[in-house]
Amino acid sequence: MTVPRQHSILLGGVGGDCHSVGLTILRHSLMTSGYNVHYLGIQNNVRDFLQLCRLFNVVMISSMDGHSRYYLSEFPYLVKEQGEDKPLWYLGGNLSIGDNIPAIEPFLEMGFHRVFVKFADIETVLSFLRRDLEGVTAKPGGLALQAPPAAPADFTALTAALEDVRLSQDQFERTRKSVLEQWKTGRDATDLADNARFLAKQPSFPKMQGLSNHGKIPMLMHPRAGVATPDGQIRLFQTLNPAGARVLSYQVDSLTRLSDFGRAEQAMKDAETSKTPLLNGFPLINHGVPVLRRIISSFPVPLQTRHSAYRPELLAEISYAGGVTAFEGGSICYNIPYYKDYPLTESIPRWQYVDQLSGRYFDKFGIVIDREFFGVLTATLVPPSLAIASDLLESMLAVQQGVKSISLGYAEQGNRVQDVAAIRTMRRMAVDLMQNLGYKDVQINTVFHQYMAAFPNNRKLAEDLVYNSAISAGLAGATRVMVKTPAEAFGIPTVEDNAKALKLVRAGIMAAEMESVDEALVEAECEIIRRETQAILDSVILSGAGGVARGIVAGFEKGYIDIPFSPSIHNKGAVMTARDLDGAVRFLSFGNLQLDSELRDFHRYKMDERRRAEGIQRESQGYQLIEKDVMQVARGEYSGWPLSQGRTVELPPDYAA
């Protein structure tokens, strides 16, 4: 019997944007609806689609950062060359800069058959597909591109250069020389002893976190802050510190993240000429050591560098030489959620260098530098166990290189019991792990990121979210809270927005003293999170024959650790997640995570319960749950924050929006 061929779809994103949540949901829904989907992932150019398009019935392109006309400028000319047998072309996403809905006619005139502006729900897309493909002969699609099965990965060869030991002095110095030569400002960071003399006189980020850990000061509030000019950065700090931010950071611009220092330099010159900001953050490497020293000397406050850079080594060198005592990022958290094709065998050595540099400041000069790990990951429906496992793996790599202060990040998901349990479990497991490995002098800090996904575009709901999120952070007992602003849904927050948010968060932390959480439920959730996290850690370490670095590479290859909604081709992408009836994030599909049968049964029960409540009959319709959960907060379709409460604590009467 001949099986009918399925209609085929080529799916992917164009441009530099790293967001892939919508594409992941769409891919899942198309496949479960019976379509033959070939997925190109993100960060493609239009020619990547045109090279393959003849094999497919439909080509779907997503463009998320507002630069669609730029990315698609060649499309009208190239598509005309396709002849009669060309596919249907669909385009969707944030097609232009700003909040206004762009006209679709220019894109239709380019040659697109369907254009979806901003958000289109999955059922609408599927309905158009059924209508457009009725009576159309199916094309082979990805079946024509299939190569013979690849041989199993030789992890011994793949990870031969990865070691869980420090570089020798000679190796480190050779590597350091090449790092400092990446850009002309690197030479000012050459003298470690001179750097240390300056650094020792600056306010210490680890010491400030230690005061918070021991209850000597309130929980630290940390706003995100980055503008292009030194004077602008100083003014920003001068506003945020009196508003309650005892620690601050440089938020680095996009060009610096990509090591495009030449374009960053040109953008700085053009901005000075035009008097118009052209960078979306602080070009730290271009400004260099003297500028950083001037800033911290003008306004002494503990500073961190936050970035998501592909190549972090020079950024760390200049940061430390300039007075920065904390540095965020790691080989997993600043790779898998951000980049399409960044091998872990490349990112791990880069971050081992950063960690060894951090450790050397302690070994040689007694200066502790904090290393923070971005457990937020993709910020979308990330189960606590995956966030904590990622944090702990990166922590192990860091302390092996001599790091003495680690900060483990977690992004609030919206169920207060689960969020409180996550922070508490993360600290307990980190303490136990460091003790068991013999690193008893490592300071452990926890970071609570207020809800990181799309915010509601109702200002009252957004204010309630930020305030009640701060209550959750207070109940969890985190060292530090990364502050979000109620303005998130309306544009890039101003310095005034950040100052108001600090006031709101401070009120929430204080209100936590009058609130409570069901401790029995928290402890039960702690045990679930602990067992899941331990299972993931054990499987990853075993896959590397006991080596952490090798285990991370092998673990991702085998799917023993698998981050939902990641754009990376080095991540299996088989794990899918959704909320249970109480808003807690659970596993909808496990991929190849090595969880025991009892844990799997628990998650299946929670998801079955949710499906029944939603009237969804088939497991294959799970994408409907995911879509609803991803959009729920942004649409304001919830009764209160946190989701588990169904009750929002009212804002304090003296808070003025």
ChimeraX attribute file (.defattr): number of C-alpha atoms within 10 A of each C-alpha:
attribute: neighborCount
match mode: 1-to-1
recipient: residues
	/A:1	3
	/A:2	4
	/A:3	5
	/A:4	7
	/A:5	13
	/A:6	16
	/A:7	20
	/A:8	25
	/A:9	29
	/A:10	25
	/A:11	22
	/A:12	25
	/A:13	27
	/A:14	25
	/A:15	20
	/A:16	17
	/A:17	17
	/A:18	21
	/A:19	21
	/A:20	25
	/A:21	20
	/A:22	20
	/A:23	22
	/A:24	20
	/A:25	20
	/A:26	19
	/A:27	23
	/A:28	20
	/A:29	22
	/A:30	20
	/A:31	15
	/A:32	15
	/A:33	12
	/A:34	12
	/A:35	18
	/A:36	24
	/A:37	22
	/A:38	19
	/A:39	16
	/A:40	18
	/A:41	22
	/A:42	26
	/A:43	21
	/A:44	18
	/A:45	15
	/A:46	19
	/A:47	15
	/A:48	12
	/A:49	19
	/A:50	16
	/A:51	9
	/A:52	14
	/A:53	22
	/A:54	19
	/A:55	22
	/A:56	24
	/A:57	25
	/A:58	25
	/A:59	25
	/A:60	20
	/A:61	24
	/A:62	24
	/A:63	26
	/A:64	23
	/A:65	18
	/A:66	16
	/A:67	17
	/A:68	21
	/A:69	15
	/A:70	9
	/A:71	16
	/A:72	17
	/A:73	12
	/A:74	13
	/A:75	17
	/A:76	15
	/A:77	11
	/A:78	13
	/A:79	18
	/A:80	12
	/A:81	10
	/A:82	13
	/A:83	9
	/A:84	7
	/A:85	11
	/A:86	18
	/A:87	21
	/A:88	19
	/A:89	20
	/A:90	21
	/A:91	21
	/A:92	19
	/A:93	21
	/A:94	20
	/A:95	24
	/A:96	19
	/A:97	13
	/A:98	12
	/A:99	11
	/A:100	8
	/A:101	12
	/A:102	15
	/A:103	12
	/A:104	15
	/A:105	10
	/A:106	11
	/A:107	21
	/A:108	16
	/A:109	10
	/A:110	17
	/A:111	17
	/A:112	21
	/A:113	15
	/A:114	19
	/A:115	20
	/A:116	17
	/A:117	16
	/A:118	16
	/A:119	11
	/A:120	12
	/A:121	14
	/A:122	17
	/A:123	11
	/A:124	10
	/A:125	15
	/A:126	15
	/A:127	10
	/A:128	11
	/A:129	17
	/A:130	10
	/A:131	9
	/A:132	15
	/A:133	14
	/A:134	8
	/A:135	8
	/A:136	9
	/A:137	11
	/A:138	18
	/A:139	20
	/A:140	18
	/A:141	24
	/A:142	17
	/A:143	13
	/A:144	10
	/A:145	11
	/A:146	8
	/A:147	7
	/A:148	6
	/A:149	6
	/A:150	6
	/A:151	6
	/A:152	6
	/A:153	11
	/A:154	10
	/A:155	15
	/A:156	12
	/A:157	8
	/A:158	13
	/A:159	18
	/A:160	11
	/A:161	12
	/A:162	19
	/A:163	16
	/A:164	16
	/A:165	12
	/A:166	16
	/A:167	15
	/A:168	9
	/A:169	9
	/A:170	9
	/A:171	10
	/A:172	14
	/A:173	12
	/A:174	11
	/A:175	14
	/A:176	17
	/A:177	13
	/A:178	12
	/A:179	19
	/A:180	20
	/A:181	13
	/A:182	14
	/A:183	17
	/A:184	12
	/A:185	19
	/A:186	22
	/A:187	16
	/A:188	17
	/A:189	21
	/A:190	17
	/A:191	10
	/A:192	17
	/A:193	14
	/A:194	12
	/A:195	20
	/A:196	21
	/A:197	14
	/A:198	15
	/A:199	22
	/A:200	16
	/A:201	11
	/A:202	20
	/A:203	18
	/A:204	25
	/A:205	23
	/A:206	24
	/A:207	17
	/A:208	18
	/A:209	26
	/A:210	18
	/A:211	15
	/A:212	19
	/A:213	21
	/A:214	10
	/A:215	12
	/A:216	10
	/A:217	13
	/A:218	17
	/A:219	22
	/A:220	24
	/A:221	26
	/A:222	23
	/A:223	24
	/A:224	17
	/A:225	21
	/A:226	26
	/A:227	22
	/A:228	24
	/A:229	20
	/A:230	18
	/A:231	13
	/A:232	13
	/A:233	20
	/A:234	17
	/A:235	14
	/A:236	20
	/A:237	25
	/A:238	13
	/A:239	16
	/A:240	24
	/A:241	19
	/A:242	10
	/A:243	18
	/A:244	17
	/A:245	21
	/A:246	21
	/A:247	22
	/A:248	22
	/A:249	23
	/A:250	25
	/A:251	22
	/A:252	25
	/A:253	23
	/A:254	18
	/A:255	20
	/A:256	27
	/A:257	18
	/A:258	13
	/A:259	19
	/A:260	12
	/A:261	19
	/A:262	13
	/A:263	12
	/A:264	23
	/A:265	17
	/A:266	12
	/A:267	19
	/A:268	20
	/A:269	13
	/A:270	14
	/A:271	16
	/A:272	13
	/A:273	9
	/A:274	9
	/A:275	9
	/A:276	11
	/A:277	15
	/A:278	18
	/A:279	20
	/A:280	15
	/A:281	21
	/A:282	26
	/A:283	28
	/A:284	28
	/A:285	25
	/A:286	19
	/A:287	17
	/A:288	22
	/A:289	24
	/A:290	14
	/A:291	17
	/A:292	22
	/A:293	20
	/A:294	16
	/A:295	19
	/A:296	19
	/A:297	14
	/A:298	11
	/A:299	14
	/A:300	16
	/A:301	23
	/A:302	22
	/A:303	23
	/A:304	25
	/A:305	24
	/A:306	22
	/A:307	23
	/A:308	24
	/A:309	22
	/A:310	18
	/A:311	18
	/A:312	26
	/A:313	22
	/A:314	22
	/A:315	26
	/A:316	24
	/A:317	25
	/A:318	27
	/A:319	25
	/A:320	28
	/A:321	27
	/A:322	27
	/A:323	30
	/A:324	28
	/A:325	27
	/A:326	26
	/A:327	29
	/A:328	24
	/A:329	22
	/A:330	30
	/A:331	27
	/A:332	25
	/A:333	21
	/A:334	24
	/A:335	26
	/A:336	26
	/A:337	24
	/A:338	22
	/A:339	22
	/A:340	22
	/A:341	16
	/A:342	17
	/A:343	17
	/A:344	22
	/A:345	18
	/A:346	14
	/A:347	19
	/A:348	23
	/A:349	16
	/A:350	17
	/A:351	24
	/A:352	27
	/A:353	22
	/A:354	25
	/A:355	28
	/A:356	23
	/A:357	23
	/A:358	28
	/A:359	27
	/A:360	19
	/A:361	22
	/A:362	17
	/A:363	15
	/A:364	11
	/A:365	15
	/A:366	12
	/A:367	20
	/A:368	25
	/A:369	28
	/A:370	27
	/A:371	28
	/A:372	26
	/A:373	29
	/A:374	27
	/A:375	30
	/A:376	30
	/A:377	28
	/A:378	25
	/A:379	23
	/A:380	24
	/A:381	28
	/A:382	25
	/A:383	27
	/A:384	31
	/A:385	22
	/A:386	23
	/A:387	26
	/A:388	31
	/A:389	25
	/A:390	29
	/A:391	27
	/A:392	23
	/A:393	21
	/A:394	29
	/A:395	25
	/A:396	20
	/A:397	24
	/A:398	26
	/A:399	21
	/A:400	19
	/A:401	22
	/A:402	21
	/A:403	29
	/A:404	25
	/A:405	26
	/A:406	28
	/A:407	27
	/A:408	29
	/A:409	28
	/A:410	31
	/A:411	29
	/A:412	28
	/A:413	27
	/A:414	27
	/A:415	22
	/A:416	28
	/A:417	27
	/A:418	28
	/A:419	29
	/A:420	25
	/A:421	25
	/A:422	28
	/A:423	27
	/A:424	19
	/A:425	25
	/A:426	27
	/A:427	19
	/A:428	14
	/A:429	17
	/A:430	24
	/A:431	17
	/A:432	13
	/A:433	16
	/A:434	19
	/A:435	13
	/A:436	10
	/A:437	11
	/A:438	10
	/A:439	18
	/A:440	13
	/A:441	11
	/A:442	18
	/A:443	20
	/A:444	23
	/A:445	25
	/A:446	25
	/A:447	26
	/A:448	30
	/A:449	25
	/A:450	26
	/A:451	22
	/A:452	18
	/A:453	19
	/A:454	16
	/A:455	25
	/A:456	24
	/A:457	17
	/A:458	15
	/A:459	16
	/A:460	12
	/A:461	21
	/A:462	23
	/A:463	23
	/A:464	21
	/A:465	28
	/A:466	25
	/A:467	31
	/A:468	30
	/A:469	30
	/A:470	29
	/A:471	27
	/A:472	30
	/A:473	28
	/A:474	26
	/A:475	24
	/A:476	23
	/A:477	23
	/A:478	25
	/A:479	27
	/A:480	24
	/A:481	26
	/A:482	22
	/A:483	25
	/A:484	28
	/A:485	27
	/A:486	26
	/A:487	20
	/A:488	18
	/A:489	17
	/A:490	14
	/A:491	9
	/A:492	11
	/A:493	17
	/A:494	13
	/A:495	18
	/A:496	14
	/A:497	16
	/A:498	25
	/A:499	20
	/A:500	19
	/A:501	25
	/A:502	26
	/A:503	17
	/A:504	26
	/A:505	28
	/A:506	23
	/A:507	19
	/A:508	24
	/A:509	25
	/A:510	15
	/A:511	20
	/A:512	20
	/A:513	11
	/A:514	9
	/A:515	12
	/A:516	10
	/A:517	15
	/A:518	9
	/A:519	12
	/A:520	10
	/A:521	12
	/A:522	20
	/A:523	17
	/A:524	14
	/A:525	18
	/A:526	24
	/A:527	13
	/A:528	19
	/A:529	23
	/A:530	22
	/A:531	15
	/A:532	23
	/A:533	24
	/A:534	17
	/A:535	18
	/A:536	24
	/A:537	26
	/A:538	15
	/A:539	23
	/A:540	30
	/A:541	20
	/A:542	16
	/A:543	22
	/A:544	19
	/A:545	12
	/A:546	14
	/A:547	16
	/A:548	24
	/A:549	28
	/A:550	27
	/A:551	25
	/A:552	29
	/A:553	25
	/A:554	27
	/A:555	25
	/A:556	22
	/A:557	19
	/A:558	20
	/A:559	23
	/A:560	27
	/A:561	27
	/A:562	26
	/A:563	29
	/A:564	26
	/A:565	27
	/A:566	27
	/A:567	28
	/A:568	22
	/A:569	17
	/A:570	21
	/A:571	26
	/A:572	20
	/A:573	20
	/A:574	16
	/A:575	19
	/A:576	24
	/A:577	25
	/A:578	28
	/A:579	24
	/A:580	23
	/A:581	16
	/A:582	18
	/A:583	21
	/A:584	21
	/A:585	25
	/A:586	21
	/A:587	23
	/A:588	23
	/A:589	18
	/A:590	19
	/A:591	17
	/A:592	17
	/A:593	22
	/A:594	19
	/A:595	17
	/A:596	11
	/A:597	9
	/A:598	9
	/A:599	15
	/A:600	18
	/A:601	11
	/A:602	13
	/A:603	20
	/A:604	17
	/A:605	13
	/A:606	21
	/A:607	25
	/A:608	17
	/A:609	13
	/A:610	19
	/A:611	20
	/A:612	11
	/A:613	10
	/A:614	12
	/A:615	8
	/A:616	15
	/A:617	11
	/A:618	10
	/A:619	13
	/A:620	13
	/A:621	15
	/A:622	22
	/A:623	23
	/A:624	18
	/A:625	20
	/A:626	22
	/A:627	18
	/A:628	16
	/A:629	20
	/A:630	19
	/A:631	18
	/A:632	15
	/A:633	23
	/A:634	18
	/A:635	14
	/A:636	15
	/A:637	12
	/A:638	14
	/A:639	13
	/A:640	19
	/A:641	24
	/A:642	26
	/A:643	20
	/A:644	18
	/A:645	17
	/A:646	13
	/A:647	12
	/A:648	16
	/A:649	17
	/A:650	10
	/A:651	19
	/A:652	12
	/A:653	6
	/A:654	8
	/A:655	11
	/A:656	9
	/A:657	11
